[in-house]
Amino acid sequence: MLLYIPLMYIAVGTMLGVFGDGLPYKDWLRLIITIIGIVTLIINIKWLIRNEVVRTLIIMAIIILLSTFAFNFILNPPTPESVRNVGDSIMWISVLVLAYKIGYKNQDTLYNSRWIALTIPVYYVLFMAVRAYFVLNPEDTALRSTAYYPLLLMPFALMIKRKWLMWIFVCIILFSVVLSSKRAGFIAFTGAIVVYAYSMMRINSRGLGSKIKYVLGFILVGFIGFQIFNSYVSSNDIQLLERLGNLREDGGSGRDEVYAYTFDLLLKSDIISLLFGHGFNTVVHYSEYELSAHTDFLETPFDYGIIGMIVYIVFYFRLYKYYKKLKYYNPNYAPVFLSTMFITFILSAFAHLIIYPTHFLFFCMYWGFVIGECDRNINNRYR
């Protein structure tokens, strides 16, 4: 809770920011959390570096800091915002390291963390207010992505043992995503539920009868969910289905043009920038559209170079290895972990995670808990 409460304060402050300045000191709190994480990493480097995910993150942090520091303090005049940019660039790494230490040092961290899901309704209520503001100010679309806060808390909801309560929270997450009319979020949510249900069936079903039971149960839940979805969309006049149908015609709200332009920017980079990047969230500074790349698949190589992109990919491969470990050490949590990987892939492909760290932090916290608990279980078995 000492880790999650500050993250919740930052998230709530960001959502309230649509109406004003949000909560006080939320921007500097991000920097403080980053510093605590880096100091924790340095102090505990001897045992933390034994974990291959942490080793990868150390390399990633070095690449990020070099390019981001150069952009904010050498190539441009430094400002207080420059300091926060440097902190934001590696905040997700700091949170994952802190969560890893918590998961490793404390028993049943992952199990106890499921109660974080109780805060999901708070984000839904706040997003209702954000959407009401958006309806009155349709030109201001920046904060619609705050619907991703409950979406990225979904692993904690899926760990709840009482299934009726779990599905209530899952529905609240669905309502948040649907209210936002974010197509990437809806695809990520839907796919994650399918991945979760299929993985649960593979792990828990024993024999044909058990498989049929799972399939029928999933069909029933899907039918009820579809009816609730239709009713919710109709009663709130949401254009999500129309936007999904227009995906080919509108090029993903103009994303095809942004992708092509960003790729061209990447190809025109000098050799040093091509290898090591331009710095955190710099596409928006170089683009004539004054927009980010709208995909981590282009934002990451532009910001952190080809080398940074390779290290980032390695991070996910090493993270995926913990899904396989979970299947052995704690199989009931494996489907939850796999669903987070699916959400990450979809949002990275059609939106952003790495440059909007406040969304990403919830997954980083969850992953840290997972790999920390896995490592502790593995070490205890071989003592």
C-alpha positions in Angstrom: 0.0 0.0 0.0 3.0 2.3 0.6 3.8 1.9 -3.1 0.2 1.9 -4.5 -1.2 4.9 -2.5 1.3 7.4 -4.1 0.6 5.9 -7.5 -3.1 6.3 -6.9 -2.6 9.9 -5.8 -0.7 10.6 -9.0 -3.4 8.9 -11.2 -6.3 10.7 -9.4 -4.4 14.0 -9.7 -4.0 13.5 -13.4 -7.7 12.8 -13.9 -8.7 15.8 -11.8 -6.2 17.9 -13.9 -8.8 18.1 -16.7 -10.7 20.5 -14.5 -7.7 22.5 -13.2 -4.3 21.8 -11.7 -5.3 18.5 -10.2 -3.9 17.5 -6.8 -0.9 19.5 -5.5 2.7 18.2 -6.0 1.6 15.2 -8.0 4.2 16.0 -10.7 7.0 16.3 -8.1 5.8 13.1 -6.4 6.6 11.3 -9.6 10.1 12.5 -9.4 10.4 11.5 -5.7 9.2 7.9 -6.4 11.7 7.7 -9.3 14.5 8.8 -7.0 13.5 6.3 -4.3 13.4 3.5 -6.8 16.9 4.4 -8.2 18.4 4.7 -4.7 16.8 1.3 -3.8 18.4 -0.2 -6.9 21.8 1.2 -6.1 21.7 0.2 -2.4 20.6 -3.4 -3.2 22.5 -3.8 -6.5 24.3 -6.9 -5.4 21.2 -9.1 -5.0 18.9 -7.2 -7.4 21.3 -7.7 -10.4 20.9 -11.5 -10.0 17.5 -11.1 -11.6 17.7 -11.1 -15.4 14.7 -8.7 -15.8 16.4 -6.2 -13.4 19.7 -6.5 -15.3 17.8 -5.7 -18.5 16.1 -2.7 -16.9 19.5 -1.3 -15.7 20.7 -1.3 -19.3 17.4 0.3 -20.4 17.7 2.9 -17.7 21.2 3.9 -18.8 20.1 4.2 -22.4 17.1 6.3 -21.5 19.0 8.6 -19.2 21.8 9.3 -21.6 19.5 10.3 -24.5 17.0 12.1 -22.3 19.6 14.1 -20.3 21.3 15.1 -23.6 18.0 16.4 -25.0 16.9 18.3 -21.9 20.2 19.6 -20.6 22.6 19.8 -23.5 20.7 20.3 -26.7 18.1 22.6 -25.0 18.1 25.1 -22.1 17.2 23.2 -18.9 14.0 24.1 -17.0 12.2 22.5 -14.0 10.2 20.6 -16.6 13.5 19.1 -17.9 14.1 17.6 -14.4 10.6 16.0 -14.4 11.1 14.7 -17.9 14.2 12.9 -16.8 12.4 11.4 -13.8 9.3 10.4 -15.8 11.4 8.7 -18.4 12.6 6.0 -15.9 9.8 6.1 -13.4 8.3 2.8 -14.7 11.6 1.2 -14.1 11.8 2.5 -10.5 8.3 1.3 -9.7 9.1 -2.2 -11.1 12.2 -2.4 -9.0 10.4 -1.2 -5.8 7.6 -3.7 -6.5 10.1 -6.5 -7.1 11.8 -5.9 -3.7 8.4 -5.8 -2.0 7.3 -9.1 -3.7 10.6 -10.8 -2.9 10.9 -9.7 0.8 7.2 -10.1 1.8 5.2 -13.3 1.8 1.9 -13.4 -0.2 2.4 -9.9 -1.6 0.7 -11.0 -4.9 -2.2 -12.6 -3.1 -2.8 -9.6 -0.8 -2.4 -7.1 -3.7 -5.8 -8.2 -5.1 -7.5 -5.7 -2.7 -6.1 -2.9 -4.9 -9.0 -3.8 -7.2 -11.4 -2.2 -4.6 -10.2 1.2 -5.9 -11.3 0.6 -9.5 -14.7 2.2 -8.9 -13.0 5.4 -7.9 -11.4 5.7 -11.3 -14.7 4.9 -13.0 -16.5 7.7 -11.1 -13.7 10.2 -11.9 -13.8 9.2 -15.6 -17.5 9.8 -15.7 -16.7 13.4 -14.9 -13.8 13.5 -17.4 -16.2 12.2 -20.1 -18.8 14.8 -19.2 -16.2 17.5 -19.6 -15.2 16.0 -23.0 -18.8 16.0 -24.2 -18.9 19.8 -23.5 -15.3 20.3 -24.9 -15.0 17.8 -27.8 -11.8 19.4 -29.1 -9.9 18.5 -25.9 -9.2 14.8 -26.3 -6.0 14.5 -24.3 -7.4 13.0 -21.1 -9.7 10.4 -22.6 -6.8 8.0 -22.2 -7.3 8.2 -18.4 -9.9 5.4 -19.0 -6.8 3.2 -19.1 -6.2 3.5 -15.4 -8.9 0.9 -14.5 -7.9 -1.2 -17.5 -4.4 -1.5 -16.2 -5.7 -2.4 -12.8 -7.4 -5.5 -14.3 -4.8 -8.0 -13.1 -5.7 -7.2 -9.5 -9.4 -7.7 -10.2 -8.8 -11.0 -11.9 -7.0 -12.3 -8.8 -10.1 -11.9 -6.6 -11.3 -15.4 -5.5 -15.0 -14.6 -5.3 -15.9 -14.8 -9.0 -19.1 -12.7 -8.7 -17.0 -9.8 -7.2 -14.3 -10.3 -9.8 -16.8 -10.0 -12.7 -18.3 -6.9 -11.1 -14.9 -5.2 -11.2 -14.3 -6.5 -14.8 -17.6 -4.9 -15.9 -16.7 -1.6 -14.3 -13.4 -1.7 -16.3 -15.4 -2.5 -19.4 -17.7 0.5 -18.8 -14.7 2.8 -18.4 -13.2 1.7 -21.6 -16.5 1.9 -23.5 -17.2 5.4 -22.2 -13.8 6.5 -23.6 -14.7 5.2 -27.1 -11.0 4.1 -27.3 -10.8 1.4 -29.9 -7.4 0.1 -28.8 -8.6 -0.1 -25.2 -11.7 -2.0 -26.2 -9.7 -4.5 -28.3 -7.2 -4.9 -25.5 -9.9 -5.5 -22.9 -11.8 -8.0 -25.1 -8.7 -9.9 -26.1 -7.4 -10.0 -22.6 -10.6 -11.6 -21.3 -10.5 -14.2 -24.0 -6.9 -15.0 -23.3 -7.6 -15.2 -19.5 -10.6 -17.5 -20.0 -8.8 -19.8 -22.4 -5.7 -20.0 -20.2 -7.9 -20.8 -17.2 -9.5 -23.6 -19.1 -6.2 -25.0 -20.2 -4.8 -25.0 -16.6 -7.8 -26.0 -14.5 -9.8 -28.3 -16.8 -9.4 -32.1 -16.3 -11.0 -34.2 -19.0 -13.6 -33.5 -21.6 -16.4 -32.8 -19.1 -14.4 -30.1 -17.4 -13.6 -28.5 -20.7 -17.2 -28.4 -21.7 -18.1 -26.9 -18.4 -15.6 -24.1 -18.9 -16.7 -23.4 -22.5 -20.4 -23.3 -21.5 -19.6 -21.0 -18.6 -17.6 -18.7 -20.8 -20.4 -18.6 -23.4 -22.9 -17.8 -20.7 -20.7 -15.0 -19.2 -20.0 -13.7 -22.8 -23.8 -13.6 -23.6 -24.6 -11.8 -20.4 -21.7 -9.4 -21.0 -22.8 -8.7 -24.5 -26.3 -7.8 -23.4 -24.9 -5.5 -20.7 -22.6 -4.0 -23.2 -25.4 -3.3 -25.7 -27.6 -1.8 -23.1 -24.8 0.4 -21.7 -23.8 1.6 -25.2 -27.4 2.5 -26.1 -28.2 4.3 -22.8 -25.1 6.4 -23.0 -25.1 7.2 -26.7 -21.6 5.8 -27.2 -20.2 5.7 -30.8 -17.6 2.9 -30.1 -19.1 0.4 -32.5 -19.3 3.0 -35.3 -15.7 3.9 -34.7 -14.6 0.3 -34.9 -16.5 0.0 -38.2 -14.8 3.1 -39.5 -11.3 1.9 -38.6 -10.2 1.3 -42.2 -11.8 4.5 -43.6 -10.4 6.9 -41.0 -6.9 5.3 -40.8 -7.2 5.0 -37.1 -8.1 8.6 -36.6 -5.2 9.6 -38.9 -2.7 7.4 -37.3 -1.6 6.0 -40.7 -0.3 9.5 -41.6 1.4 9.9 -38.3 3.0 6.5 -38.5 4.4 7.2 -42.0 5.7 10.6 -41.0 7.3 9.3 -37.8 9.0 6.5 -39.7 10.4 9.0 -42.1 11.7 11.1 -39.2 13.4 8.0 -37.8 15.1 7.2 -41.2 16.4 10.8 -41.4 18.0 10.7 -38.0 21.8 10.9 -37.8 23.6 7.7 -36.9 24.1 8.5 -33.2 20.4 9.4 -32.7 19.4 6.3 -34.8 21.4 4.1 -32.5 20.8 5.7 -29.1 17.7 7.8 -29.6 16.7 11.5 -29.2 15.4 11.3 -25.7 12.1 10.7 -23.8 8.9 11.8 -25.6 10.8 13.7 -28.3 8.7 12.7 -31.4 6.3 15.5 -30.5 9.2 18.0 -30.5 10.5 17.0 -34.0 7.1 16.3 -35.7 5.4 19.0 -37.8 2.1 17.5 -36.5 3.3 18.2 -32.9 2.0 14.7 -32.0 3.7 11.7 -30.5 4.2 8.6 -32.7 0.9 7.1 -31.4 2.6 3.7 -31.1 5.4 2.5 -28.9 6.7 0.5 -31.9 7.9 3.8 -33.5 8.2 6.0 -30.4 10.6 3.7 -28.6 13.2 3.5 -31.5 12.9 7.2 -32.1 13.3 8.1 -28.4 15.8 5.5 -27.4 17.3 4.3 -30.7 17.6 0.9 -32.2 19.7 -0.3 -29.3 17.1 0.9 -26.8 14.3 -0.8 -28.8 16.3 -4.1 -28.8 16.8 -3.9 -25.1 13.1 -3.1 -24.6 12.1 -6.2 -26.6 14.5 -8.3 -24.6 12.8 -7.0 -21.4 9.4 -8.4 -22.6 10.9 -11.7 -23.6 12.4 -12.1 -20.2 9.2 -11.0 -18.6 7.4 -13.7 -20.6 9.6 -16.3 -19.1 7.9 -15.5 -15.8 4.6 -16.6 -17.3 6.1 -20.0 -17.8 7.5 -20.0 -14.3 4.0 -19.0 -12.9 2.5 -22.0 -14.8 4.7 -24.2 -12.7 4.9 -22.4 -9.3 1.5 -20.7 -9.1 -0.6 -21.8 -12.1 -3.8 -19.9 -11.1 -2.0 -16.6 -11.6 -0.5 -17.5 -15.0 -3.7 -16.6 -17.0 -3.8 -13.2 -15.3 -0.1 -12.5 -16.2 -0.7 -13.6 -19.8 -3.7 -11.2 -20.1 -1.4 -8.3 -19.0 1.0 -9.2 -21.8 -1.8 -9.1 -24.3 -3.0 -5.7 -23.1 0.5 -4.4 -23.3 1.0 -5.5 -26.8 -2.2 -4.0 -28.1 -1.8 -0.6 -26.3 1.9 -0.4 -27.4 0.9 -1.1 -31.0 -2.0 1.4 -31.3 -1.3 3.8 -28.4 1.4 4.5 -25.8 2.5 3.0 -22.5 6.2 3.9 -22.2 5.8 7.7 -22.6 2.7 8.0 -20.5 4.2 6.5 -17.3 1.2 7.0 -15.0 -0.9 4.4 -16.8 2.0 2.0 -17.2 2.9 2.1 -13.5 0.1 -0.2 -12.4 1.3 -3.0 -14.7 4.9 -2.4 -13.6 3.9 -2.7 -10.0 2.0 -6.0 -10.8 5.0 -7.4 -12.7 7.3 -6.5 -9.9 5.2 -8.3 -7.4 5.0 -11.4 -9.7 8.7 -11.8 -10.5 9.7 -11.0 -6.9 7.4 -13.7 -5.5 8.5 -16.1 -8.2 12.1 -15.6 -7.3 11.4 -16.0 -3.6 9.5 -19.3 -4.2 12.3 -20.6 -6.4 15.0 -19.7 -3.9 13.1 -21.3 -1.0 12.7 -24.5 -2.9 16.4 -24.9 -3.5 17.5 -24.1 0.0 
